[in-house]
Amino acid sequence: MSDIPIEKRFSVLCEISRAQHFAWREAVCTSCPDADVRDVVLQMWEVTGQQTARAYAKRIDPAAPVAPQVAAGIVWSSACMGEDAVVEPGDDADSAYVRHRACPWHGWHERLGLIDEDRPGCDRWFQSTLDTLGKSVGVNLTFETLESLPEGGSSCLRKLWVQR
């Protein structure tokens, strides 16, 4: 195993994590045939967002513009998972854009015929993350999805801002 570069091992681990999500989804379909699987998947993304927010909150300085800090955290964690994401400047000091130019989750959804769960899952994660994080730092964080890969866009583009 030591002859496999760490970057390769990490890339494989990220794919295993995504595969595990879809295996979990299939297990829900099989074990709970009466369940609304889409609702279960969205709930999973909501819980994941709450957990993500708790991790992000440790690194937010509430005295500085919050939305750009959150955008930077999202891009950092996205890059760690093999996504191609960047922060773009916002329209003012407390807004920012997050652009995902490529996302392995999108490819998995497409391959498995689950594209209708792609954007709703991401949007639920964003909403849950921002709601939970905003409460913890005392601001009203919000977002808007302006473009998405699942809907034929060239990227997923989301605007984040503090609602006043």
LUMGU-626466 format. One record per residue (C-alpha): residue number from 1; residue in three letters; chain; x, y, z. Coordinates in nm, 3 decimals. Layout:
N
k->NUM, r->Ala, c->A, X->X, Y->Y, Z->Z
...
REM end
This chain:
164
k->1, r->Met, c->A, X->0.000, Y->0.000, Z->0.000
k->2, r->Ser, c->A, X->0.286, Y->0.238, Z->0.070
k->3, r->Asp, c->A, X->0.373, Y->0.241, Z->-0.301
k->4, r->Ile, c->A, X->0.044, Y->0.417, Z->-0.379
k->5, r->Pro, c->A, X->0.086, Y->0.794, Z->-0.356
k->6, r->Ile, c->A, X->-0.116, Y->0.958, Z->-0.079
k->7, r->Glu, c->A, X->-0.295, Y->1.181, Z->-0.333
k->8, r->Lys, c->A, X->-0.419, Y->0.871, Z->-0.516
k->9, r->Arg, c->A, X->-0.528, Y->0.704, Z->-0.191
k->10, r->Phe, c->A, X->-0.715, Y->1.016, Z->-0.086
k->11, r->Ser, c->A, X->-0.888, Y->1.044, Z->-0.424
k->12, r->Val, c->A, X->-0.998, Y->0.682, Z->-0.396
k->13, r->Leu, c->A, X->-1.120, Y->0.742, Z->-0.040
k->14, r->Cys, c->A, X->-1.336, Y->1.033, Z->-0.160
k->15, r->Glu, c->A, X->-1.491, Y->0.811, Z->-0.427
k->16, r->Ile, c->A, X->-1.552, Y->0.539, Z->-0.167
k->17, r->Ser, c->A, X->-1.733, Y->0.796, Z->0.048
k->18, r->Arg, c->A, X->-1.958, Y->0.896, Z->-0.243
k->19, r->Ala, c->A, X->-2.018, Y->0.530, Z->-0.331
k->20, r->Gln, c->A, X->-2.114, Y->0.469, Z->0.030
k->21, r->His, c->A, X->-2.377, Y->0.745, Z->0.008
k->22, r->Phe, c->A, X->-2.540, Y->0.578, Z->-0.290
k->23, r->Ala, c->A, X->-2.513, Y->0.232, Z->-0.128
k->24, r->Trp, c->A, X->-2.686, Y->0.379, Z->0.178
k->25, r->Arg, c->A, X->-2.957, Y->0.521, Z->-0.049
k->26, r->Glu, c->A, X->-3.009, Y->0.180, Z->-0.212
k->27, r->Ala, c->A, X->-3.031, Y->0.016, Z->0.131
k->28, r->Val, c->A, X->-3.308, Y->0.260, Z->0.226
k->29, r->Cys, c->A, X->-3.494, Y->0.167, Z->-0.096
k->30, r->Thr, c->A, X->-3.461, Y->-0.204, Z->-0.020
k->31, r->Ser, c->A, X->-3.517, Y->-0.199, Z->0.356
k->32, r->Cys, c->A, X->-3.793, Y->0.062, Z->0.365
k->33, r->Pro, c->A, X->-3.993, Y->0.010, Z->0.045
k->34, r->Asp, c->A, X->-4.271, Y->0.243, Z->0.164
k->35, r->Ala, c->A, X->-4.033, Y->0.527, Z->0.247
k->36, r->Asp, c->A, X->-4.014, Y->0.839, Z->0.035
k->37, r->Val, c->A, X->-3.644, Y->0.795, Z->-0.045
k->38, r->Arg, c->A, X->-3.606, Y->1.148, Z->-0.180
k->39, r->Asp, c->A, X->-3.729, Y->1.286, Z->0.155
k->40, r->Val, c->A, X->-3.484, Y->1.062, Z->0.340
k->41, r->Val, c->A, X->-3.199, Y->1.179, Z->0.115
k->42, r->Leu, c->A, X->-3.293, Y->1.544, Z->0.171
k->43, r->Gln, c->A, X->-3.306, Y->1.485, Z->0.547
k->44, r->Met, c->A, X->-2.958, Y->1.332, Z->0.529
k->45, r->Trp, c->A, X->-2.829, Y->1.646, Z->0.355
k->46, r->Glu, c->A, X->-3.002, Y->1.862, Z->0.617
k->47, r->Val, c->A, X->-2.833, Y->1.676, Z->0.901
k->48, r->Thr, c->A, X->-2.501, Y->1.692, Z->0.715
k->49, r->Gly, c->A, X->-2.544, Y->2.069, Z->0.680
k->50, r->Gln, c->A, X->-2.605, Y->2.106, Z->1.053
k->51, r->Gln, c->A, X->-2.289, Y->1.911, Z->1.127
k->52, r->Thr, c->A, X->-2.091, Y->2.106, Z->0.869
k->53, r->Ala, c->A, X->-2.206, Y->2.435, Z->1.022
k->54, r->Arg, c->A, X->-2.079, Y->2.332, Z->1.363
k->55, r->Ala, c->A, X->-1.736, Y->2.270, Z->1.212
k->56, r->Tyr, c->A, X->-1.737, Y->2.597, Z->1.014
k->57, r->Ala, c->A, X->-1.850, Y->2.800, Z->1.319
k->58, r->Lys, c->A, X->-1.517, Y->2.731, Z->1.489
k->59, r->Arg, c->A, X->-1.339, Y->2.925, Z->1.215
k->60, r->Ile, c->A, X->-1.573, Y->3.222, Z->1.166
k->61, r->Asp, c->A, X->-1.481, Y->3.565, Z->1.299
k->62, r->Pro, c->A, X->-1.820, Y->3.737, Z->1.353
k->63, r->Ala, c->A, X->-1.643, Y->4.076, Z->1.360
k->64, r->Ala, c->A, X->-1.536, Y->4.032, Z->0.994
k->65, r->Pro, c->A, X->-1.768, Y->3.997, Z->0.693
k->66, r->Val, c->A, X->-1.924, Y->3.654, Z->0.743
k->67, r->Ala, c->A, X->-2.045, Y->3.552, Z->0.396
k->68, r->Pro, c->A, X->-1.696, Y->3.563, Z->0.234
k->69, r->Gln, c->A, X->-1.559, Y->3.353, Z->0.523
k->70, r->Val, c->A, X->-1.834, Y->3.096, Z->0.476
k->71, r->Ala, c->A, X->-1.775, Y->3.090, Z->0.100
k->72, r->Ala, c->A, X->-1.404, Y->3.030, Z->0.161
k->73, r->Gly, c->A, X->-1.487, Y->2.743, Z->0.398
k->74, r->Ile, c->A, X->-1.721, Y->2.584, Z->0.146
k->75, r->Val, c->A, X->-1.461, Y->2.610, Z->-0.130
k->76, r->Trp, c->A, X->-1.188, Y->2.470, Z->0.096
k->77, r->Ser, c->A, X->-1.395, Y->2.166, Z->0.196
k->78, r->Ser, c->A, X->-1.516, Y->2.120, Z->-0.162
k->79, r->Ala, c->A, X->-1.158, Y->2.117, Z->-0.288
k->80, r->Cys, c->A, X->-1.067, Y->1.865, Z->-0.018
k->81, r->Met, c->A, X->-1.338, Y->1.634, Z->-0.159
k->82, r->Gly, c->A, X->-1.214, Y->1.661, Z->-0.517
k->83, r->Glu, c->A, X->-1.457, Y->1.926, Z->-0.637
k->84, r->Asp, c->A, X->-1.343, Y->2.217, Z->-0.855
k->85, r->Ala, c->A, X->-1.472, Y->2.520, Z->-0.666
k->86, r->Val, c->A, X->-1.375, Y->2.886, Z->-0.632
k->87, r->Val, c->A, X->-1.487, Y->3.191, Z->-0.438
k->88, r->Glu, c->A, X->-1.584, Y->3.491, Z->-0.647
k->89, r->Pro, c->A, X->-1.621, Y->3.841, Z->-0.504
k->90, r->Gly, c->A, X->-1.967, Y->3.944, Z->-0.395
k->91, r->Asp, c->A, X->-2.164, Y->4.256, Z->-0.472
k->92, r->Asp, c->A, X->-2.067, Y->4.411, Z->-0.137
k->93, r->Ala, c->A, X->-1.845, Y->4.336, Z->0.163
k->94, r->Asp, c->A, X->-2.079, Y->4.077, Z->0.313
k->95, r->Ser, c->A, X->-2.162, Y->3.869, Z->0.011
k->96, r->Ala, c->A, X->-1.971, Y->3.623, Z->-0.204
k->97, r->Tyr, c->A, X->-2.026, Y->3.373, Z->-0.482
k->98, r->Val, c->A, X->-1.932, Y->3.007, Z->-0.473
k->99, r->Arg, c->A, X->-1.880, Y->2.850, Z->-0.813
k->100, r->His, c->A, X->-1.841, Y->2.474, Z->-0.855
k->101, r->Arg, c->A, X->-1.698, Y->2.426, Z->-1.204
k->102, r->Ala, c->A, X->-1.698, Y->2.047, Z->-1.168
k->103, r->Cys, c->A, X->-1.841, Y->1.816, Z->-0.906
k->104, r->Pro, c->A, X->-1.805, Y->1.439, Z->-0.870
k->105, r->Trp, c->A, X->-2.144, Y->1.424, Z->-0.697
k->106, r->His, c->A, X->-2.302, Y->1.548, Z->-1.019
k->107, r->Gly, c->A, X->-2.133, Y->1.269, Z->-1.217
k->108, r->Trp, c->A, X->-2.257, Y->1.006, Z->-0.971
k->109, r->His, c->A, X->-2.613, Y->1.137, Z->-0.984
k->110, r->Glu, c->A, X->-2.600, Y->1.142, Z->-1.363
k->111, r->Arg, c->A, X->-2.459, Y->0.787, Z->-1.393
k->112, r->Leu, c->A, X->-2.716, Y->0.644, Z->-1.154
k->113, r->Gly, c->A, X->-3.015, Y->0.820, Z->-1.312
k->114, r->Leu, c->A, X->-3.071, Y->1.028, Z->-0.998
k->115, r->Ile, c->A, X->-3.012, Y->1.373, Z->-1.146
k->116, r->Asp, c->A, X->-3.340, Y->1.494, Z->-0.995
k->117, r->Glu, c->A, X->-3.182, Y->1.455, Z->-0.648
k->118, r->Asp, c->A, X->-2.861, Y->1.644, Z->-0.731
k->119, r->Arg, c->A, X->-2.952, Y->2.014, Z->-0.700
k->120, r->Pro, c->A, X->-3.220, Y->1.962, Z->-0.432
k->121, r->Gly, c->A, X->-2.966, Y->1.778, Z->-0.215
k->122, r->Cys, c->A, X->-2.705, Y->2.050, Z->-0.257
k->123, r->Asp, c->A, X->-2.960, Y->2.325, Z->-0.197
k->124, r->Arg, c->A, X->-3.079, Y->2.149, Z->0.120
k->125, r->Trp, c->A, X->-2.718, Y->2.122, Z->0.239
k->126, r->Phe, c->A, X->-2.654, Y->2.491, Z->0.169
k->127, r->Gln, c->A, X->-2.977, Y->2.596, Z->0.342
k->128, r->Ser, c->A, X->-2.915, Y->2.383, Z->0.648
k->129, r->Thr, c->A, X->-2.550, Y->2.485, Z->0.674
k->130, r->Leu, c->A, X->-2.625, Y->2.855, Z->0.643
k->131, r->Asp, c->A, X->-2.927, Y->2.847, Z->0.878
k->132, r->Thr, c->A, X->-2.736, Y->2.662, Z->1.148
k->133, r->Leu, c->A, X->-2.417, Y->2.864, Z->1.105
k->134, r->Gly, c->A, X->-2.605, Y->3.195, Z->1.094
k->135, r->Lys, c->A, X->-2.777, Y->3.118, Z->1.424
k->136, r->Ser, c->A, X->-2.446, Y->3.030, Z->1.586
k->137, r->Val, c->A, X->-2.274, Y->3.355, Z->1.479
k->138, r->Gly, c->A, X->-2.579, Y->3.580, Z->1.508
k->139, r->Val, c->A, X->-2.647, Y->3.669, Z->1.144
k->140, r->Asn, c->A, X->-2.909, Y->3.576, Z->0.888
k->141, r->Leu, c->A, X->-2.716, Y->3.395, Z->0.614
k->142, r->Thr, c->A, X->-2.896, Y->3.319, Z->0.293
k->143, r->Phe, c->A, X->-2.816, Y->3.200, Z->-0.058
k->144, r->Glu, c->A, X->-2.953, Y->3.175, Z->-0.408
k->145, r->Thr, c->A, X->-2.865, Y->2.916, Z->-0.670
k->146, r->Leu, c->A, X->-2.814, Y->3.109, Z->-0.992
k->147, r->Glu, c->A, X->-2.694, Y->2.824, Z->-1.214
k->148, r->Ser, c->A, X->-2.655, Y->2.448, Z->-1.173
k->149, r->Leu, c->A, X->-2.484, Y->2.162, Z->-1.353
k->150, r->Pro, c->A, X->-2.790, Y->1.932, Z->-1.319
k->151, r->Glu, c->A, X->-3.000, Y->2.188, Z->-1.506
k->152, r->Gly, c->A, X->-2.750, Y->2.216, Z->-1.790
k->153, r->Gly, c->A, X->-2.540, Y->2.503, Z->-1.658
k->154, r->Ser, c->A, X->-2.165, Y->2.522, Z->-1.707
k->155, r->Ser, c->A, X->-2.123, Y->2.535, Z->-1.328
k->156, r->Cys, c->A, X->-2.313, Y->2.552, Z->-1.002
k->157, r->Leu, c->A, X->-2.313, Y->2.916, Z->-0.899
k->158, r->Arg, c->A, X->-2.453, Y->3.026, Z->-0.566
k->159, r->Lys, c->A, X->-2.464, Y->3.372, Z->-0.415
k->160, r->Leu, c->A, X->-2.423, Y->3.386, Z->-0.035
k->161, r->Trp, c->A, X->-2.503, Y->3.695, Z->0.168
k->162, r->Val, c->A, X->-2.602, Y->3.826, Z->0.507
k->163, r->Gln, c->A, X->-2.965, Y->3.933, Z->0.497
k->164, r->Arg, c->A, X->-3.016, Y->4.262, Z->0.679
REM end
